[in-house]
């Protein structure tokens, strides 16, 4: 099995996990509505579970599902620059992201690890019935940081080899042509 096939399978699996978390959050939300307005007895754990799932969906999705071209970018100056300058800017950007994440990883992990002393207010582990340590919940941020470091380290190497990834800055279904200046009904 080639690397490309493994990457596709990993991406599909990650999309499935993210979709399952989103479905679980939606079902929990509907259960909260049902318990509050039909049973007149709201379940305390549903709101907290929705918040936990939201944190996991955001960071898991950004680490493994969302592509670079799916992010909002402010790239007017980048796209206006010549190819050599774009290459330098792409290298600086990738290196800055890697450096910032690596520099902040240990302090961040220290805080996440400290969160083991705090536990969820109402959500319990279904296997042992114990409240879940907040370290477990926020550990997804550490996973996100590692994924970002690996992604942008690879992006730095790939930019050195092949140049900048300008396809991440293209609009979908957008023709590449200079904008026309309109004067009345005529197009110049």
C-alpha positions as CSV (number, residue, x, y, z in Angstrom):
1,X,0.0,0.0,0.0
2,X,1.5,3.3,-1.1
3,X,1.8,6.4,1.0
4,X,-0.9,8.2,-0.9
5,X,-3.4,5.4,-0.3
6,X,-2.5,5.4,3.5
7,X,-3.0,9.2,3.6
8,X,-6.4,8.9,1.9
9,X,-7.5,6.2,4.3
10,X,-6.2,8.2,7.3
11,X,-8.1,11.3,6.1
12,X,-11.3,9.3,5.5
13,X,-11.0,7.8,9.0
14,X,-10.4,11.2,10.5
15,X,-13.4,12.6,8.7
16,X,-15.5,9.7,10.0
17,X,-14.4,10.3,13.6
18,X,-15.2,14.0,13.3
19,X,-18.6,13.3,11.8
20,X,-19.3,10.8,14.6
21,X,-18.4,13.4,17.2
22,X,-20.6,16.0,15.4
23,X,-23.5,13.5,15.3
24,X,-23.0,12.6,19.0
25,X,-23.1,16.4,19.8
26,X,-26.3,16.8,17.8
27,X,-28.0,13.9,19.4
28,X,-27.0,15.1,22.9
29,X,-28.4,18.5,22.0
30,X,-31.7,17.0,20.9
31,X,-31.7,15.0,24.1
32,X,-31.2,18.1,26.2
33,X,-34.2,19.8,24.4
34,X,-36.4,16.7,25.0
35,X,-35.4,16.5,28.6
36,X,-35.9,20.2,29.3
37,X,-39.2,20.8,27.4
38,X,-40.9,17.5,27.3
39,X,-39.8,15.8,30.5
40,X,-39.5,19.1,32.3
41,X,-36.4,17.8,34.0
42,X,-33.2,18.9,32.2
43,X,-30.2,16.5,32.3
44,X,-27.2,18.3,33.7
45,X,-24.6,16.4,31.8
46,X,-25.9,17.1,28.2
47,X,-24.6,20.7,28.1
48,X,-21.2,19.8,29.4
49,X,-21.0,16.9,27.0
50,X,-21.8,19.2,24.1
51,X,-19.1,21.6,25.1
52,X,-16.5,18.7,25.5
53,X,-17.5,17.4,22.0
54,X,-17.2,20.9,20.6
55,X,-13.7,21.3,21.9
56,X,-12.7,17.9,20.4
57,X,-14.4,18.6,17.1
58,X,-12.6,21.9,16.6
59,X,-9.1,20.7,17.5
60,X,-9.4,17.2,16.1
61,X,-10.9,18.6,12.9
62,X,-8.2,21.3,12.5
63,X,-5.5,18.8,13.2
64,X,-6.6,16.0,10.8
65,X,-9.5,17.1,8.6
66,X,-9.3,20.8,7.6
67,X,-7.0,21.5,4.7
68,X,-4.8,24.7,4.5
69,X,-6.9,26.0,1.6
70,X,-10.1,25.7,3.8
71,X,-8.8,28.4,6.2
72,X,-9.4,32.1,5.8
73,X,-6.3,33.8,4.6
74,X,-5.3,37.4,4.0
75,X,-3.0,36.8,1.0
76,X,-3.3,39.9,-1.1
77,X,0.3,40.9,-0.7
78,X,1.5,37.3,-0.9
79,X,-0.2,36.7,-4.3
80,X,1.0,40.1,-5.6
81,X,4.6,39.2,-4.9
82,X,6.9,37.5,-7.4
83,X,7.4,33.7,-7.1
84,X,10.8,34.1,-5.4
85,X,9.3,36.4,-2.7
86,X,6.3,34.0,-2.3
87,X,8.8,31.2,-1.7
88,X,10.6,33.2,1.0
89,X,7.3,34.2,2.6
90,X,6.0,30.6,2.6
91,X,9.2,29.4,4.2
92,X,9.1,32.1,6.9
93,X,5.5,31.4,7.6
94,X,6.0,27.6,7.9
95,X,9.1,28.1,10.1
96,X,7.3,30.7,12.3
97,X,4.3,28.3,12.9
98,X,6.6,25.4,13.7
99,X,8.8,27.6,16.0
100,X,5.8,29.1,17.9
101,X,4.1,25.7,18.4
102,X,7.4,24.0,19.6
103,X,8.2,26.9,21.8
104,X,4.8,26.9,23.5
105,X,4.3,23.1,23.7
106,X,5.9,22.5,27.1
107,X,4.2,25.3,28.9
108,X,0.9,24.3,27.3
109,X,1.4,20.6,28.2
110,X,2.3,21.7,31.8
111,X,-1.0,23.5,32.1
112,X,-2.9,20.6,30.4
113,X,-1.2,18.2,32.8
114,X,-2.1,20.4,35.8
115,X,-5.8,20.1,34.8
116,X,-5.7,16.4,35.9
117,X,-6.7,17.7,39.4
118,X,-9.9,19.1,38.1
119,X,-12.7,17.0,36.9
120,X,-15.9,17.4,34.9
121,X,-18.9,18.7,36.8
122,X,-21.4,16.1,35.6
123,X,-20.1,14.0,32.7
124,X,-18.8,10.6,33.8
125,X,-16.7,7.9,32.1
126,X,-19.2,5.3,30.9
127,X,-16.7,2.5,31.7
128,X,-15.9,3.2,35.4
129,X,-18.5,5.9,36.3
130,X,-15.8,8.3,37.5
131,X,-15.8,12.0,36.5
132,X,-13.4,12.7,33.7
133,X,-10.2,14.6,34.4
134,X,-10.0,17.9,32.4
135,X,-6.5,16.9,31.3
136,X,-8.2,14.1,29.2
137,X,-10.5,16.6,27.7
138,X,-7.9,19.2,26.8
139,X,-5.3,16.7,25.7
140,X,-6.7,17.1,22.2
141,X,-5.0,20.5,22.1
142,X,-1.6,18.9,22.5
143,X,-2.5,16.4,19.7
144,X,-3.4,19.4,17.6
145,X,-0.1,21.2,18.3
146,X,1.9,18.1,17.4
147,X,-0.1,17.7,14.1
148,X,0.5,21.4,13.2
149,X,4.2,21.1,13.9
150,X,4.5,18.0,11.7
151,X,2.3,19.5,9.0
152,X,4.2,22.7,8.7
153,X,7.6,21.1,9.1
154,X,6.7,19.0,6.1
155,X,5.4,22.1,4.4
156,X,8.7,23.9,5.0
157,X,10.7,20.9,3.4
158,X,8.2,20.6,0.5
159,X,8.4,24.4,-0.2
160,X,12.2,24.1,-0.2
161,X,12.0,21.3,-2.8
162,X,9.0,22.4,-4.9
163,X,8.3,26.0,-4.3
164,X,5.3,27.6,-2.6
165,X,1.9,26.0,-2.5
166,X,0.0,28.6,-4.5
167,X,-2.9,26.3,-5.1
168,X,-4.0,26.8,-1.5
169,X,-4.7,30.4,-2.3
170,X,-6.8,29.9,-5.4
171,X,-10.5,30.4,-5.3
172,X,-12.7,27.5,-6.4
173,X,-14.4,28.0,-9.7
174,X,-12.5,31.2,-10.2
175,X,-11.0,32.1,-13.6
176,X,-7.4,33.5,-13.5
177,X,-7.7,36.8,-15.3
178,X,-7.0,40.3,-14.5
179,X,-10.1,42.3,-13.3
180,X,-11.7,44.4,-16.0
181,X,-12.2,48.1,-15.4
182,X,-15.7,49.2,-16.3
183,X,-16.5,52.5,-17.8
184,X,-20.2,52.8,-18.3
185,X,-21.2,49.8,-20.4
186,X,-17.8,49.3,-22.0
187,X,-15.2,46.9,-20.6
188,X,-11.6,48.1,-21.1
